[in-house]
């Protein structure tokens, strides 16, 4: 994938891990169902899709597994060991749940509650995601050399090694100043210094202590996009802040930021 994939050498370790897991799942399916890898039957691809759906996997998860299986057969065809493409022109059942109904951002009161229970380092991590709009992978990879406190901005390397400059909110800048004074770090030291797994465990524990529902770190990024869209009414501002290459990706925040329907129904 690093050689022929769209991302090339910039492909992330997380993507590679996801594809390895997806291929392993397809190999398990082939073994259980006695599907020949090199000469699969014409209905084996459809059977694999229905098997995944029957397991109750979300449509997006099914799509990820299919992408891995397609990459596997693309590699086999490149190696010249088969001409088969059992998943060609196949797609899973459509997802009838709107994106804005599946993934919700944290509410203002929930974020304030989490910040009230968090220590300094966790407050910085929360604000990197909830104010800076960083993905958790971006937040834990951030180094002090990426942060320009005097200019109130940071340089973030995101998906596909894309680099963007992110403005610091006043709250985030203040917490970063406190952490910097407390730790006296070197330029190449990480701001947070944790793995993504450890960060998720810390957030889950913090949610349990505070009584806030656990939505994961990405809901912090959703919070940033939603709040910025509500405050400015401008999707382009949110897209630039979050590093979205397309406004279509950002459009979901307009749904979450629109309180008009709820406000109208409250008076009924």
C-alpha positions as CSV (number, residue, x, y, z in Angstrom):
1,X,0.0,0.0,0.0
2,X,2.9,2.3,0.7
3,X,4.2,1.6,-2.9
4,X,0.9,1.8,-4.9
5,X,-1.7,3.3,-2.6
6,X,-2.9,6.9,-3.0
7,X,-1.2,8.0,0.2
8,X,2.1,6.5,-0.8
9,X,4.8,6.6,1.9
10,X,2.6,9.0,3.9
11,X,0.2,6.2,4.8
12,X,-0.4,6.1,8.6
13,X,0.4,3.1,10.8
14,X,-3.2,3.1,11.9
15,X,-4.4,2.7,8.4
16,X,-2.0,-0.2,7.8
17,X,-3.1,-1.8,11.1
18,X,-6.8,-1.5,10.0
19,X,-6.1,-3.1,6.7
20,X,-4.2,-6.0,8.3
21,X,-7.1,-6.6,10.6
22,X,-9.5,-6.4,7.7
23,X,-7.5,-8.9,5.6
24,X,-7.2,-11.3,8.6
25,X,-11.0,-11.1,8.9
26,X,-11.5,-12.0,5.3
27,X,-9.0,-14.9,5.6
28,X,-11.0,-16.2,8.6
29,X,-14.2,-16.0,6.6
30,X,-12.6,-17.9,3.6
31,X,-11.4,-20.6,5.9
32,X,-14.7,-21.1,7.7
33,X,-16.7,-21.0,4.4
34,X,-14.2,-23.0,2.4
35,X,-13.8,-20.2,-0.1
36,X,-10.8,-20.6,-2.4
37,X,-8.7,-17.5,-2.2
38,X,-7.4,-17.8,-5.8
39,X,-10.6,-19.1,-7.4
40,X,-13.5,-17.8,-5.4
41,X,-17.0,-18.6,-6.5
42,X,-19.0,-15.8,-8.1
43,X,-21.2,-15.3,-5.0
44,X,-18.4,-15.4,-2.4
45,X,-18.1,-11.6,-2.4
46,X,-21.8,-11.1,-1.7
47,X,-21.7,-13.8,0.9
48,X,-18.8,-12.1,2.7
49,X,-20.8,-8.8,2.7
50,X,-23.9,-10.4,4.1
51,X,-21.8,-12.2,6.7
52,X,-20.4,-9.0,8.0
53,X,-23.8,-7.4,8.0
54,X,-25.3,-10.3,9.9
55,X,-22.7,-9.8,12.6
56,X,-24.3,-6.5,13.4
57,X,-21.4,-4.3,12.2
58,X,-22.1,-0.7,11.3
59,X,-22.2,0.0,7.6
60,X,-19.0,2.1,7.9
61,X,-17.2,-0.8,9.5
62,X,-18.4,-3.1,6.8
63,X,-17.0,-0.6,4.2
64,X,-13.6,-0.6,6.0
65,X,-13.4,-4.5,5.9
66,X,-14.4,-4.5,2.2
67,X,-11.7,-2.0,1.4
68,X,-9.2,-4.3,3.0
69,X,-10.4,-7.3,1.1
70,X,-10.4,-5.4,-2.2
71,X,-6.8,-4.3,-1.5
72,X,-5.9,-7.9,-0.8
73,X,-7.2,-9.1,-4.2
74,X,-5.6,-6.2,-5.9
75,X,-2.3,-7.3,-4.5
76,X,-3.0,-10.9,-5.6
77,X,-3.8,-9.7,-9.1
78,X,-0.6,-7.6,-9.1
79,X,1.4,-10.7,-8.1
80,X,-0.1,-12.6,-11.1
81,X,-1.5,-15.4,-9.0
82,X,-5.2,-14.8,-9.8
83,X,-7.5,-12.7,-12.0
84,X,-10.4,-12.9,-9.6
85,X,-12.1,-9.8,-8.2
86,X,-15.0,-11.3,-6.1
87,X,-15.9,-7.9,-4.6
88,X,-16.1,-5.9,-7.9
89,X,-19.3,-3.9,-8.3
90,X,-20.6,-5.0,-4.9
91,X,-21.6,-2.7,-2.0
92,X,-23.2,-3.3,1.4
93,X,-26.7,-2.3,2.4
94,X,-27.1,1.5,2.6
95,X,-26.8,3.2,6.0
96,X,-30.2,4.7,6.7
97,X,-29.1,6.6,9.8
98,X,-28.0,10.2,9.1
99,X,-24.4,11.0,10.1
100,X,-25.5,13.7,12.5
101,X,-27.7,11.2,14.4
102,X,-24.8,8.7,14.8
103,X,-22.0,10.7,16.1
104,X,-22.7,13.5,18.6
105,X,-20.3,16.1,20.0
106,X,-20.0,16.7,23.7
107,X,-22.2,19.5,25.0
108,X,-20.9,22.7,26.6
109,X,-21.8,21.6,30.1
110,X,-20.2,18.2,29.6
111,X,-16.9,19.8,28.4
112,X,-16.9,22.1,31.4
113,X,-17.5,19.2,33.7
114,X,-14.7,17.2,32.3
115,X,-12.3,20.2,32.6
116,X,-13.3,20.6,36.2
117,X,-12.3,17.0,37.0
118,X,-9.2,16.9,34.9
119,X,-5.6,17.6,36.0
120,X,-3.4,20.1,34.0
121,X,-2.1,17.6,31.4
122,X,-5.5,16.2,30.8
123,X,-7.0,19.7,30.5
124,X,-4.4,20.5,27.8
125,X,-5.3,17.3,25.9
126,X,-9.0,18.0,26.1
127,X,-8.6,21.6,24.9
128,X,-6.2,20.5,22.1
129,X,-9.1,18.4,20.7
130,X,-12.1,20.5,21.8
131,X,-10.7,24.0,21.0
132,X,-7.9,23.2,18.7
133,X,-10.0,20.6,16.8
134,X,-7.1,18.1,16.7
135,X,-7.6,14.4,16.2
136,X,-6.3,12.4,19.1
137,X,-3.5,11.1,16.9
138,X,-2.5,14.7,16.1
139,X,-2.7,15.7,19.8
140,X,-0.5,13.0,21.2
141,X,2.0,13.5,18.4
142,X,2.3,17.3,19.0
143,X,5.7,18.5,20.1
144,X,6.6,21.7,21.9
145,X,8.5,22.8,18.9
146,X,5.2,22.7,17.0
147,X,3.7,25.3,19.4
148,X,4.3,29.0,19.1
149,X,2.8,30.4,22.3
150,X,3.8,34.0,21.5
151,X,1.9,33.8,18.2
152,X,-0.9,31.8,19.8
153,X,-0.8,29.1,17.1
154,X,0.5,25.6,16.5
155,X,1.6,23.6,13.5
156,X,-0.2,20.3,13.1
157,X,0.7,17.4,10.9
158,X,-2.5,15.6,10.1
159,X,-3.8,12.9,7.7
160,X,-1.7,12.3,4.7
161,X,1.1,14.3,6.3
162,X,-0.9,17.5,5.5
163,X,0.4,20.4,7.6
164,X,-1.9,23.2,8.9
165,X,-1.6,26.1,11.3
166,X,-4.1,26.1,14.1
167,X,-4.9,29.2,16.1
168,X,-5.0,28.7,19.9
169,X,-8.0,29.7,21.9
170,X,-7.3,31.9,25.0
171,X,-8.1,29.0,27.3
172,X,-5.8,26.5,25.4
173,X,-3.0,29.0,25.4
174,X,-3.2,29.6,29.1
175,X,-3.2,25.9,29.9
176,X,-0.2,25.4,27.6
177,X,1.7,28.2,29.3
178,X,1.0,26.6,32.7
179,X,2.1,23.2,31.5
180,X,5.2,24.6,29.9
181,X,6.2,26.5,33.1
182,X,5.5,23.3,35.1
183,X,7.5,20.9,33.0
184,X,10.2,23.1,31.4
185,X,10.3,20.8,28.3
186,X,12.8,20.7,25.5
187,X,11.6,21.6,22.0
188,X,11.4,18.0,20.7
189,X,9.6,16.7,23.7
190,X,5.9,15.8,23.2
191,X,3.4,18.2,24.8
192,X,1.3,15.3,26.2
193,X,3.5,12.2,25.9
194,X,0.9,9.4,25.7
195,X,-0.3,6.7,23.2
196,X,-3.7,6.9,21.7
197,X,-4.8,3.9,23.7
198,X,-3.6,5.4,27.0
199,X,-5.4,8.7,26.1
200,X,-8.7,6.8,25.5
201,X,-8.3,5.0,28.8
202,X,-7.7,8.3,30.6
203,X,-10.8,9.9,29.0
204,X,-12.9,6.9,29.8
205,X,-11.8,7.1,33.5
206,X,-12.4,10.8,33.6
207,X,-15.9,10.4,32.2
208,X,-16.6,7.7,34.9
209,X,-15.4,10.0,37.6
210,X,-17.3,13.1,36.4
211,X,-20.5,11.3,35.3
212,X,-20.2,12.5,31.7
213,X,-21.2,10.2,28.9
214,X,-18.2,8.7,27.1
215,X,-18.2,9.6,23.4
216,X,-14.5,9.2,22.7
217,X,-11.9,11.8,21.7
218,X,-13.3,12.5,18.3
219,X,-16.4,14.0,19.8
220,X,-14.1,16.7,21.1
221,X,-13.1,17.5,17.5
222,X,-16.8,17.5,16.6
223,X,-17.4,19.9,19.5
224,X,-14.9,22.3,18.0
225,X,-16.5,22.2,14.6
226,X,-20.0,22.6,16.0
227,X,-19.2,25.5,18.3
228,X,-17.2,27.3,15.6
229,X,-20.0,26.9,13.0
230,X,-22.6,28.1,15.5
231,X,-20.5,31.1,16.6
232,X,-19.5,32.2,13.1
233,X,-22.1,30.8,10.8
234,X,-19.3,30.1,8.4
235,X,-18.4,26.5,7.3
236,X,-15.2,27.7,5.7
237,X,-13.9,28.9,9.1
238,X,-14.6,25.4,10.6
239,X,-13.1,23.6,7.6
240,X,-9.9,25.6,7.8
241,X,-9.6,25.2,11.5
242,X,-10.1,21.4,11.3
243,X,-8.1,20.9,8.2
244,X,-10.9,19.6,6.0
245,X,-10.1,19.6,2.3
246,X,-13.8,19.6,1.4
247,X,-16.8,21.6,2.8
248,X,-18.9,18.5,2.4
249,X,-17.0,16.9,5.3
250,X,-17.7,20.0,7.4
251,X,-21.4,20.3,6.6
252,X,-22.4,17.9,9.4
253,X,-21.5,20.6,11.9
254,X,-24.2,22.9,10.4
255,X,-26.7,20.2,11.4
256,X,-25.4,20.0,15.0
257,X,-25.2,23.8,15.3
258,X,-28.7,24.4,14.2
259,X,-30.9,24.8,17.3
260,X,-33.9,26.3,15.4
261,X,-35.9,23.0,15.3
262,X,-35.4,22.2,19.0
263,X,-36.2,25.8,19.9
264,X,-39.4,25.8,17.8
265,X,-40.7,22.6,19.3
266,X,-40.0,23.7,22.9
267,X,-43.0,26.1,22.7
268,X,-45.5,23.5,21.5
